Amino acid sequence: MDQLRRLILKGGGASGVLAVALAAGLLRPTGAFAADWNKTAFESKAMADALKNIGAAGAAESAEILIKAPDIAENGAVVPIEVTTRIAGAESIALLAEKNPFPLMAYIDLTNGAEAYINTRFKMGQTSVVKVVVKAGGKSYIASREVKVTIGGCGG
Amino acid sequence: MAEPMKIRTKLVDGSAHIAVLMIHPMETGQRKDPRSGQAYPAHFIQNVTATVNDKAVLVAQLGPAISKNPLLGFRVKGAKAGDKLAISWEDNKGERARAEAAIA
């Protein structure tokens, strides 16, 4: 246990040290990570609640967020999405789909030189508006884009 | 234990373009077994952390709406060839995986 204590003291709880401690199997993973998963927001069933629970209620519409996603997704189980933003000092990017059972899909913090860019793939059960929230300098910005789905991604 | 991740990196104009493919079922908890009518229990990656030279660059919280075998692409400005990239994830059942790669 002494080694763990030293690690934590040294790092002051910095996430890098935490990751090292995790990898070394010094910390029980569930305890260390669980607090970092925004359960309330991920379990919100309405878009408005999800936005509120990630602290983005009343986000300003922005044309500076570019969402690259197909107009029509042939397979709702794998919808590619690429987000870039020209908003200076972007700290986080959140992805939401209005008609999904739980709208919030991902919340990503970017630090230490990570660019305001993210590329991933998500599921959607039906045609829906996809929203992207970018936080920068204590403010929230939002942009939307509709993606049509021909085959749903949830029923299988 | 979890299958290995696939990591690709490419340096473009002073920034590292990184793509990580994690092998995971990403079960939503919504899908039902057609015979029993029971929903398959949710099983999905909740947290992903990426570090470059032990500094966190990306800390992601994911929901079950991210596709099976999640892909995460991101870019890190100022990263150099040889920098140490480490990715770790943990899912809702406490399973976890970690992988390292040198940026090239």
Interface residues (C-beta under 8 A of the other chain):
Chain A: S15 G16 V17 A19 V20 L22 A23 P29 T30 F33 D36 W37 N38 F42 A77 V78 V79 E82 A97 N100 P101 F102 L104 M105 A106 Y107 I108 D109 L110 T111 N112 G113 A114 E115 Y117 I118 N119 T120 R121 F122 K123 M124 G153 C154 G155 G156
Chain B: S15 A19 M26 T28 Q30 R31 Q46 N47 T49 T51 V52 D54 K55 A56 V57 L58 V59 A60 Q61 L62 G63 P64 A65 I66 S67 K68 P70 L71 L72 G73 F74 R75 V76 K77 G78 A79 A86 S88 E90 G94 R96 R98
